[in-house]
Amino acid sequence: MKHIVKHRMKYDIKQNKTFEALKDVNIPILFIHGDKDDFVPMHMTIENYNSYNGPKELWIAKDAWHCKCYSLHKEEYEEKVLNFFEKHRTNN
């Protein structure tokens, strides 16, 4: 996957740090991570969460592997996301 991104998008995910990109953003972000994810280390999500100064929330989904938070915790996931959107919605 990273090779496809690097080749097609001319973007090396190893060269960039998400927390650095977050410095220029000030929108609400809901960080979601599975506590059993072995593809993206949890410390990366925690680092991004801690470095972000905008409105934010963090949910660590119990017993969830990479990309399994929704399928394992559908009701809780939907509730967290909908509540987050409602809390941060603007009346534009």
C-alpha positions in Angstrom: 0.0 0.0 0.0 2.7 2.5 0.9 4.4 1.8 -2.4 1.3 2.6 -4.3 0.8 5.8 -2.4 4.4 6.8 -3.0 4.4 5.9 -6.7 0.9 7.2 -7.7 0.6 10.2 -5.4 4.3 11.1 -5.2 3.8 11.1 -1.4 6.0 9.2 1.0 4.1 8.4 4.1 7.4 7.6 5.9 8.7 11.2 5.2 5.7 13.0 6.8 4.4 13.3 10.3 0.7 13.7 10.8 1.2 15.7 14.0 3.1 18.3 12.0 0.3 18.7 9.5 -2.2 19.1 12.4 -0.4 22.3 13.4 -2.2 24.2 10.6 -5.6 22.8 11.2 -8.3 23.9 13.7 -11.3 21.7 12.9 -12.9 19.2 15.3 -11.3 15.8 15.1 -12.5 12.6 16.5 -9.5 10.2 16.9 -10.5 6.6 16.9 -8.1 3.7 17.5 -8.5 0.0 18.3 -6.5 -1.1 21.3 -5.4 -4.3 19.5 -4.3 -2.6 16.3 -1.0 -4.0 15.2 -0.8 -2.2 11.8 -0.9 1.4 13.1 0.7 1.6 16.6 -1.5 3.3 19.2 1.3 5.6 20.2 0.9 7.4 16.8 -2.8 8.2 17.5 -2.0 9.3 21.0 0.9 11.5 19.7 -1.5 13.1 17.1 -4.2 13.6 19.8 -1.8 15.2 22.2 -0.2 17.5 19.7 -3.5 18.7 18.3 -4.6 22.0 19.8 -8.1 22.2 18.2 -11.3 20.7 19.4 -10.8 17.0 19.8 -11.9 13.7 21.3 -10.3 10.3 21.6 -12.0 6.9 21.6 -10.0 3.7 22.1 -12.1 0.8 21.0 -11.7 -2.3 23.2 -10.4 -5.5 21.5 -10.5 -3.9 18.0 -7.8 -4.6 15.4 -7.0 -2.3 12.5 -10.2 -1.1 10.8 -12.4 -3.2 13.1 -13.7 -0.6 15.5 -16.9 -0.2 13.6 -17.6 -3.8 12.9 -16.9 -4.8 16.6 -18.6 -1.9 18.2 -21.2 -0.7 15.7 -23.7 0.9 18.1 -21.0 2.6 20.3 -19.1 3.8 17.2 -22.2 5.3 15.7 -23.1 7.0 19.0 -19.6 8.4 19.4 -19.5 9.8 15.8 -23.1 11.2 15.9 -22.5 12.8 19.3 -19.3 14.3 18.1 -20.9 15.7 14.9 -23.8 17.1 17.0 -21.5 18.7 19.5 -19.3 20.4 16.8 -21.9 21.2 14.2 -22.1 24.7 12.9 -25.2 26.5 11.9 -24.0 27.7 8.5 
